[in-house]
């Protein structure tokens, strides 16, 4: 959770920072014990499935780079907080409420 908070803080401080679009483990996952050689080895993990669903909804391509503020504006326009329970079903982050609360707050990064 601390790593996620650090990344969120960095985005707040630098909303023009470039975010590289990936599917799978990312900077948030860097400290996770299930991250083995940049692959999630958590049994039953659906990280790639969750990511692909979000990427499809945002209409962004893997490997591209986007300013954080542009990416977050896309999230706010194209994903409703209530949709996360279906999109991210089974994700441990969803259970913590961090993502849904962030979407409900709108513009948390500004």
PyMOL commands that set and color helices and strands:
alter all, ss='L'
color gray80, all
select helices_A, chain A and resi 2-13+27-31+47-58+68-78+81-87+92-96+98-105
alter helices_A, ss='H'
color red, helices_A
select strands_A, chain A and resi 18-20+35-36+39-40+65-67
alter strands_A, ss='S'
color yellow, strands_A
deselect
rebuild
show_as cartoon
